[in-house]
Amino acid sequence: MSGAGLLNLTKTAVGVASVQALATRNAARTRDWQGSAACAIYTRYRPKDYERLVGGSLFWIIKHVISVRQEILGFEQATWKGKPGWRIWLAPEMKPVSPRRKRAHQGWRYLKPEDAPIDLGGGDADLGEMPVKMAQTLARLGLI
């Protein structure tokens, strides 16, 4: 493990048109993990600094905008589509964040805490359901 402190990940939500569509997809991936509900996603390779990711967040990129995040709960080896890989366990709650443009990429990328978008106030006030362009305009104006 290199360095100290938590890290985050970014991941493109491939084929997802909205936060609601991602929520629906993630609900189908939710199952019991260590006695509570968690959402499972898969990756071929475990991140090198995986220990520093537990407690951090996975920030989802939807239509080239970081829109929401989920807390990373843990990692475990798994088989996916007949190939060895890793399951990343996420908290089922999706928290809207201040929208930030981000190019899509394959797999995941590290994101330092100081570079992460801030949470939008009001919890699930459905600011995450606001059209992306509107949220970007309001954020640029300092209104959200």
C-alpha positions as a printed NumPy array, in Angstrom:
array([[  0.   ,   0.   ,   0.   ],
       [  1.387,   3.377,  -0.958],
       [  0.822,   6.589,   1.017],
       [ -1.916,   7.38 ,   3.508],
       [ -5.513,   8.501,   3.299],
       [ -8.57 ,   7.4  ,   1.406],
       [ -8.873,   7.264,  -2.344],
       [-11.912,   7.263,  -4.591],
       [-12.642,   5.822,  -8.015],
       [-14.415,   7.135, -11.094],
       [-16.273,   4.772, -13.388],
       [-18.36 ,   5.376, -16.491],
       [-21.941,   4.119, -16.24 ],
       [-21.954,   2.551, -19.716],
       [-25.307,   2.646, -21.471],
       [-26.944,   4.641, -18.667],
       [-28.912,   7.754, -19.631],
       [-29.823,   9.102, -16.179],
       [-29.267,   8.807, -12.449],
       [-32.629,   7.025, -12.196],
       [-31.535,   4.441, -14.79 ],
       [-28.338,   3.818, -12.791],
       [-30.39 ,   3.471,  -9.593],
       [-32.577,   0.863, -11.316],
       [-29.52 ,  -1.018, -12.572],
       [-27.863,  -0.923,  -9.16 ],
       [-31.039,  -2.101,  -7.413],
       [-30.848,  -5.265,  -9.519],
       [-27.226,  -5.746,  -8.365],
       [-28.034,  -5.348,  -4.667],
       [-27.794,  -8.389,  -2.421],
       [-26.778,  -9.346,   1.093],
       [-23.083,  -8.852,   1.883],
       [-21.76 ,  -9.345,   5.392],
       [-25.224,  -9.006,   6.888],
       [-26.452,  -5.886,   5.084],
       [-27.511,  -4.763,   1.632],
       [-24.751,  -3.882,  -0.816],
       [-24.476,  -3.324,  -4.562],
       [-21.971,  -5.482,  -6.446],
       [-20.069,  -4.381,  -9.538],
       [-17.264,  -6.311, -11.206],
       [-13.794,  -5.483, -12.436],
       [-11.169,  -7.688, -14.044],
       [ -8.286,  -6.392, -11.931],
       [ -8.256,  -5.372,  -8.298],
       [ -6.953,  -1.831,  -7.818],
       [ -3.409,  -1.835,  -6.439],
       [ -4.421,   0.523,  -3.602],
       [ -7.69 ,  -1.281,  -2.866],
       [ -7.214,  -1.03 ,   0.92 ],
       [ -7.22 ,   2.784,   0.657],
       [-10.467,   2.682,  -1.346],
       [-12.563,   1.031,   1.377],
       [-14.478,   3.919,   2.968],
       [-13.91 ,   6.101,  -0.104],
       [-16.439,   6.445,  -2.917],
       [-17.034,   5.353,  -6.481],
       [-18.079,   8.418,  -8.498],
       [-20.288,   7.542, -11.468],
       [-19.854,   9.32 , -14.805],
       [-23.192,   9.605, -16.638],
       [-23.172,  11.237, -20.081],
       [-19.694,  12.735, -19.494],
       [-20.635,  14.231, -16.109],
       [-19.74 ,  12.966, -12.634],
       [-23.245,  12.899, -11.143],
       [-23.497,  10.621,  -8.085],
       [-21.343,   8.585,  -5.751],
       [-21.599,   5.404,  -3.715],
       [-19.418,   4.46 ,  -0.75 ],
       [-16.982,   1.588,  -1.37 ],
       [-17.549,  -1.093,   1.273],
       [-15.059,  -3.759,   0.223],
       [-13.566,  -6.082,  -2.368],
       [-13.687,  -9.837,  -2.909],
       [-12.474, -12.244,  -5.551],
       [-15.175, -13.396,  -7.938],
       [-15.773, -14.994, -11.308],
       [-17.535, -12.859, -13.884],
       [-18.516, -14.06 , -17.353],
       [-16.389, -17.141, -16.721],
       [-13.222, -15.145, -15.992],
       [-11.515, -14.428, -12.687],
       [-11.936, -10.919, -11.377],
       [-13.01 ,  -8.847,  -8.421],
       [-16.322,  -7.773,  -6.992],
       [-16.458,  -4.218,  -5.647],
       [-19.127,  -3.885,  -2.961],
       [-20.865,  -0.494,  -2.797],
       [-23.335,   0.998,  -0.338],
       [-26.77 ,   0.95 ,  -1.993],
       [-27.359,   4.681,  -1.35 ],
       [-26.49 ,   6.958,  -4.254],
       [-25.521,  10.487,  -3.187],
       [-25.845,  13.329,  -5.729],
       [-22.69 ,  15.412,  -6.164],
       [-21.965,  18.77 ,  -7.714],
       [-21.916,  17.967, -11.455],
       [-18.477,  17.989, -13.037],
       [-17.553,  17.287, -16.662],
       [-15.41 ,  14.189, -17.05 ],
       [-14.485,  12.298, -20.169],
       [-15.676,   8.731, -20.293],
       [-13.032,   6.035, -19.818],
       [-12.824,   2.274, -19.699],
       [-12.664,   0.59 , -16.331],
       [-12.005,   2.783, -13.306],
       [ -9.597,   5.585, -12.429],
       [ -8.341,   6.812,  -9.062],
       [ -9.678,  10.127,  -7.757],
       [ -7.99 ,  11.893,  -4.839],
       [-10.341,  13.261,  -2.135],
       [ -9.255,  16.848,  -2.835],
       [-10.267,  16.408,  -6.496],
       [-13.675,  14.863,  -5.764],
       [-16.896,  16.825,  -6.378],
       [-18.735,  17.872,  -3.219],
       [-22.063,  16.381,  -2.202],
       [-25.157,  18.35 ,  -3.084],
       [-27.109,  19.438,  -0.01 ],
       [-30.49 ,  18.07 ,   0.884],
       [-29.655,  14.367,   0.64 ],
       [-32.011,  12.713,  -1.776],
       [-33.795,  15.981,  -2.643],
       [-33.622,  14.656,  -6.209],
       [-31.162,  17.259,  -7.381],
       [-29.551,  14.217,  -8.965],
       [-32.685,  13.839, -11.088],
       [-32.325,  17.367, -12.443],
       [-31.351,  17.469, -16.113],
       [-27.558,  17.453, -16.35 ],
       [-27.324,  20.695, -18.366],
       [-29.519,  22.516, -15.85 ],
       [-27.45 ,  21.235, -12.909],
       [-24.236,  22.321, -14.67 ],
       [-25.634,  25.806, -15.296],
       [-26.823,  26.184, -11.699],
       [-23.468,  24.924, -10.376],
       [-21.592,  27.379, -12.637],
       [-23.761,  30.181, -11.215],
       [-23.037,  29.   ,  -7.667],
       [-26.686,  28.209,  -6.96 ],
       [-26.116,  24.548,  -6.097]])
